[in-house]
């Protein structure tokens, strides 16, 4: 068996969305792939600080995180880039001028900064653990980097934010828009550069539309049976649902548990 480079999304791929826990057969598959001599990594849009605990708990020494701009190798953080500073400042200022609340993540942590409570009043609290720092003198221009922006703009009003498409953005909940890196393919290619792998040996597993960015013809792409139609349409192989042992069955069926030679 030729050595493969496996990249797994977390939510809905490795984990059961109903419980938030890793599917037991997926965990077993990860260990068997590692024992066989393959390179095994997470590929997630999550920030580094939100990913490292999961990685350590479940035996992943390698990780693409921060939407493709964070790289862990051998359990050590090698790279972690903030979003484009000038573009982020411009989006921030336009959002404020339009009357929307903005939360700013100025480093890789659960802390977000704002100058007032507008975001809370318009969108409520973020849907994840957060430390809020409200300071009427806060200005992101006083910092050297911006890692994420959260803007309380409803989906039906997005066209008001004319700078929307200058930065990558995602909407996981209806109440606010998140600006962050969204380029897992970039992170996978960077990982290959640092580890000596080649694209034709890459296997990616995903389930949702945010995984489309890594479902590239360069790689062998596996969509989970519980995944979106758009992802399945682009996949080389559609696995059973993750809770139906989809990862384990796919790896077994493709012979990937055989030792690397």
Order of alpha helices (4+ residues) and beta strands (2+ residues): beta-alpha-beta-alpha-beta-beta-beta-alpha-beta-beta-alpha-beta-beta-beta-beta-alpha-beta-beta-alpha-beta-alpha
